């Protein structure tokens, strides 16, 4: 799946499962700032690091919650 589609899937899942995970909890899990996570998910930051973070978040959510 393309990175943009993964970012949209993550945002949608987070919006519907706030009691399980938030952008802040995701940021803490990966040792990143909430701002960096937010900019990455909203495609405002398009660096390789941001793309890698999206991939890692998607993999984490798939493994932990089966999205």
N, C-alpha and C positions, 0 to 999 in steps of 0.2 A: 504494500500500500504506500502511496506517495506521502511524503512528510506533511504536506498541507492537509491531506485527508485525515492523517493520524492526529494532527493538532485539532481539527474540528471534532473528531470523535472523542478526544480527551476532554475538550471543553464541554461538549454535550453530556458526557458521562459525569463529569464533575458537577455540572449544574443540577443533575438529577440525583446525585448521591452525596450531598454535602455532609451528611452525618458520617460517612465513611472516610472521605478524603477531601481536602481543600487544596488550593494552590499553595498555601502556607505549609501544609503537612507534606506535600510533594517536595517543596523546596527544601524543607528540613531533611527529608529522607535522602535527597541527592546532594545535600551540602551546598545548595545554591541559594541566592536571594529570591524572595518572592517576586521582586521586580523583574529579575532575569527570567523566571518561569513565566510570568505574565507576558512579557514582551515576546518571548519565544512562542507561546501558545497563540498570541494574537498576530503573529507573523510580522511584528515590527522589528524584530532582530532576525537577520537571515544568515548569520555566521555559521560556520561548520559546527561550532560549539553548541549553538542553539538547535541546529538540526539533530545533532547527536543526543542532546537532552530530550528532544521530542521522541526520538527512537527509544531511549531508555525509559522514559515515562510510560510510553505505550506498552513496551515489553513488561514492565512492572505491573501495570494494571491488568494486562492479559493474564499474567501468571498468578496474581493475587486474587483477582475478582472475575476473571474470565470474560472480559468485555469483548 
